[in-house]
Amino acid sequence: MNTVQDNLLNIKNEIAEIAKKCERDPNTIQLIAVSKTKPVEQVIEAINAAQLAFGENYVQEGVEKIQYFEKNMPNNDLIWHFIGPLQSNKSKLVAEHFDWMHTIDRLKIAQRLNDQRPKDMAKLNVLIQVNISQEASKSGVKPEEVADLVKQIVTLPNLNLRGLMAIPEIENDYDKQLNVFTKMQQLLQSLQKDYPFMDTLSMGMSGDMQAAIVAGSTMVRIGTAIFGARQYL
Ligand SMILES: *Cc1c(COP(=O)(O)O)cnc(C)c1O
């Protein structure tokens, strides 16, 4: 079985190869290691292989890991990304512990995070989650409603609106994946005319990373290909 270290190396090589093919600088594509459901031992293996950015889906689990590393690895340079759905009654924990929040889908959540962000922490980096596949069941803002939400979020002083995020419907066909991700790229580009500081597109997972990078992703969120399959209790 491959180690976390081998897997990270393979993914980084793969990112570099895809970047080369589409003439992008590989350094503009950040790898977020999605450690949800995985124990701190595996996170430590990744840290030992120079991985610093981690993504967590469940507030409680994420906060426990963040606190573990604050205690056992003081002054660490780890960057924690919250990438799961967030209920408003849990927003305070995200505001107090994470560096990035990828799944803003309504103004109320943004306002709560803004109010709850401790004054001695850097601004919380936030992304708006877009329901790009237009599925009734999926969370995220409809593409045509994104601009309005952006206008409101940029007024919140403790948030730093960095861009957009999407989790498209699972699709195995490369051209269809690319088509959906390209819509995200176009949406970000249209917003950048008024908000040039929006520099981030969080898209691409283990199964659709290539299409995401070709369409301009700047953050790929990879779990399974680094840590192996997840077992849910
Ligand atoms: C679990 C998860 C990932 C990682 O998915 P893999 O298929 O394991 O790479 C990425 N993004 C989000 C939002 C997730 O929930």
The ligand as a Tripos MOL2 file, in Angstrom:
@<TRIPOS>MOLECULE
LIG
   15    15     1     0     0
SMALL
NO_CHARGES

@<TRIPOS>ATOM
      1 C1        -14.5870   14.9990    0.7180 C.3       1 LIG1
      2 C2        -14.4330   16.2340   -0.0590 C.ar      1 LIG1
      3 C3        -13.3530   16.4080   -0.9400 C.ar      1 LIG1
      4 C4        -12.3290   15.3280   -1.2140 C.3       1 LIG1
      5 O1        -12.9030   14.3600   -2.0120 O.3       1 LIG1
      6 P1        -12.0510   13.1300   -2.6150 P.3       1 LIG1
      7 O2        -12.9330   12.5860   -3.6650 O.co2     1 LIG1
      8 O3        -11.8310   12.1930   -1.4780 O.co2     1 LIG1
      9 O4        -10.7870   13.6850   -3.1430 O.co2     1 LIG1
     10 C5        -13.2370   17.6180   -1.5900 C.ar      1 LIG1
     11 N1        -14.1240   18.6170   -1.4010 N.ar      1 LIG1
     12 C6        -15.1700   18.4800   -0.5720 C.ar      1 LIG1
     13 C7        -16.1050   19.6100   -0.4080 C.3       1 LIG1
     14 C8        -15.3600   17.2920    0.1080 C.ar      1 LIG1
     15 O5        -16.4300   17.1710    0.9030 O.3       1 LIG1
@<TRIPOS>BOND
     1     1     2 1
     2     2     3 ar
     3     2    14 ar
     4     3     4 1
     5     3    10 ar
     6     4     5 1
     7     5     6 1
     8     6     7 2
     9     6     8 1
    10     6     9 1
    11    10    11 ar
    12    11    12 ar
    13    12    13 1
    14    12    14 ar
    15    14    15 1
@<TRIPOS>SUBSTRUCTURE
     1 LIG1         1 GROUP 0 **** ****
